[in-house]
């Protein structure tokens, strides 16, 4: 079965503090890699990194998480072009490969490929899509170094730049950093018509709400799933911002009733919640 893009589309919001409290860059990289794999496995379209009001250095923490996830999401043949040497990527080799459709193996023939504009020639541009030869596309308005999605023509030497949202199969996730906190995040997505699900061990037990949630998944087009971190839960952040988490979200859910461990790691929470929602999305 191909990993098709179907509704409802999932977006995930992660706090800037997601990797806080993890002592080494090596372990932070490894943990971020688990998150990235989960996002890809369950076909998340977008991940938003928002500011935790309790995070002492949100800019650094947010930037690190975004850099690691962006690197992991980028096809391997484009990484050297798009990521200059960066100390934050010292342990990038620990990031597990995604093996999504937009990460083809070397020599694998696919209809679409991610590429980078390497040169402009008149009204055309040359794109490196990881093949033996550059692909020629019409149009020269892209800057050199821009990442694009290319649909290859049958001749294998030319193609056209397309919007990846028009591709019927899953084509990776977009990473977006924002400079605001929980309140603005939820208000923005609520105004866009998203179903907003917050996660917390103090929320409604999933076994109590799964039936109504299953029906809501059938009705909505887009879902925002919001996570706290091991350091700062969503209720902690809400109190720090002076807001009511329950009123800003459609549901606050405990996805692990009677959890056996005192705390659940952030990457574990992402895997658990997305796996349950994916199941509810397809159950009859």
N, C-alpha and C positions, 0 to 999 in steps of 0.2 A: 504493500500500500504506500502510495506516495504521500509525503507530508504536505497535504494541501493547505492553503490558507482558507479557513472558513470561520464564520461568525459563531460565537462572539470572539472578537480579537482581544488578546490579553496584553495589558500594559502592567508593568511592575514598578513600584516606587520603593527605593531603598534609601535609608538615611546615610548621611555622610559618615556617621559613626560605625558603620557596619563592620569595619576591620579594626576598630579601636580595641585596645586591651590585648591584642595579639602581639607578642613580644618582638618578633623578627620579620623582616621583609620577606624572607623565604616562606614562612608559614602564612603570611598575609597573601602572598601570591598564590599559594596552593589553595587556600580557602576561597579566594576570589574565583579561581578556576572552577571550583565545584559549583559556585553560583552561576557562572557563565554556561556551564554544561546544562544545568537545570533549565535556564532560560531558553536554550536552543532545543532541548529535548521536548519541552512543552510548547514550543513555537510562540514564544513571547515576541511581540512586535517591537516593543519599546521599553527601555528601562530608564527611569527618571531618578536621579540622585539628588535628594533634597537636603536642606540644612537641618541638622539636629540642633535645637537650641541649647542642649546640654553638652554639645561637643566643643571642647576647648579650642581646637584648631580645625574648623570645618572646611576651610579652603584646601588645606593640604590633604586632609583625609578624603574629601570628595574627589580631588584631582587624581590621587593614587588609584582609587577604585575605578574611576572612569578610564584612566590610562590602561589598566590591566584588562578591563572588559573590552575596550575598543581594540586592543592588540589581539586578544583572543578571537574576537569576531571577524577580524580581517583575514582574508585568505593568505596562506603562508607565502605565496609567490609575490605578494605585494608589500609585505611587512618592511623589508629593508628600504623601500622607496618612501613609505609613509611614516615610518618611525625612526627618526635619527637616534643616535646613541643616547640612552637615557638611563641614569642609575636606578630609576624605579623599575626598569625592566631587566634588572640583573638576573633574576631567577625566572624569566619568562618561559624558559624551557620546561618549567613545571606545569604550565597551563595545559590542560588536556586538549587535544584536537577536538573540534566540534563535529566534523564530518557531516555537515549540513549540505544541501544541494549547491550552495554557493561556495563550497570548499571542495572542488573536484580534485581528484588525484592527478598526478603528473601524466599528461598525455590523454586524459579522459576527455572524450568528445561530448560537449554539452551545448544546448541551444543558447544559453545565456552564460555570461561570465562577468565577474567583477574585474575592473581594470583601472589603470591610471593613465591620464593624458601625459605623454612623454614629449610630443613635438607637434607644432602646428605648421601646416604647409598649405598656404593659400586659403581656400574655403574648406579645407579638410584638416583633420587631426589624426595623429597616430596614437593608438592606445596599446599599452602592454597589458595583455590579459593572461599572461603566463604560458603562452604558446611559443613555438619556435620563431614566429614572425609577428610583428606588430599588426594590429587590425586598423584599417582605415575607416573612419567615420565621417559623414558630412557634418559641416559646422566647425567653426573655429573660435567660438566665443568662450570656450572653457580655458581656464588658466592651466598651464603646465603644472602637474602635480595633483590635479583634481581627481578624486576617485569617482568613477562612473559605472553604471551597469550597462552592458553591451549585449544586444541580440545579434548573434553571428549569422551571416548569410551563408548559403550553401557553398559558395566558392572558397570558404575558409580563410579569406584574406580581407574581407570587409564586413561591415555591420552597421548598426545604428544604436545610438544611446537611447535608452528607454527608462521610464520610471519603474523602479522595482516593485512598487505597489500594484502594478498591472500584471505581475507574474502570478500565475495560479498556484504555484507551490511555495513553501516557506523559504524565505530568502534572508534569514538572519534578523538580528535585532539592532535597533538604533539606540545609542547611548546618549543621554542628554543630562547635563548638569544644570541645575537651577539655583538661583541665589536667594530662594525663599524657603520658608519652613512648612510645617504640616498644614497650618490653616489655609494659606494661599494655595498650596498644592491641591487640597481637597475641594476648595471653592472653584478653582479653575476647571478641574475635571468634572465636577458636578454640573457646572454651567455648560459643559460640552456634551452632557447627556450620558456620561459614563455611570455604570453601576459601580459603586465604591465599596470595596470589601477591606476592612481593617483586620489585622491579625493580633491577637493577644490571648495570653493564658487566662485572662479575666473576662473574655468574651463569651458569647453563647456557644455551648457545646455543638460541634458540627453534627452530631447524631440527633440533635434536637431541631436543627434548622435545615438539614440537607434536602428535605422534600420541597419546601418552599423555595430554597435556593436553586434547586434543579429547574423549577418552572421559570424562575427569573432569568436563568441562563438562556433559556429558549427564547425569551422575549427581547433581550437586549442585544445590541450590536457590539458594544465595547465595555470592557471591565478594567478597572484599576484595582490592583491588589497591593495593599500598602503594608510594609513590614517595619517593625522596630529593629533594635539590635539587642545583643546580649547585655550591653551596657545601659541602653535607654529604651524602655518599652514605649509603645505609642501612648499609653495613658500618662506616662511620665512626661513625654514631650508635650502632650496636650495641656497638662497642668502648667508646665513652664510657659506656654504661650497663652494661658488663660482661656482655653477653649474647651468645648464639650465634644469629645471624640464621638460619642454616640449620635449626636445630632448632625454631625458633618458627614458621617458615613452611613451607608444603607444597612450594613451589618458589621458588627465586630464579632469575630469568630475565633474560638479556640479549636484549632484543627487537630489537637492531640489531647483528647480527654484522658485524664488520669495518667499523665506522662510519668514515666518511671524515673527520669533524670530530673534533678532540681532545675536545671536550665537546659534549653535547647539552643544549640548554636545557630547562628544566622543562616548559614548555608543549609543546615538541616531543615530549618523552618521553610525555606524557599522550596526545597524538594518536596516536603510533605504537603504543603498547601497547594502547590501546582499540580501534584499528582492526583489529589482528591478532586480538584476542580476539573481536571481533564477527564476524569472518570464520570463526574456528574454531567459534563458537557455532552457525552455520548450515550449515557444510559437512557433506555426507553422508559 
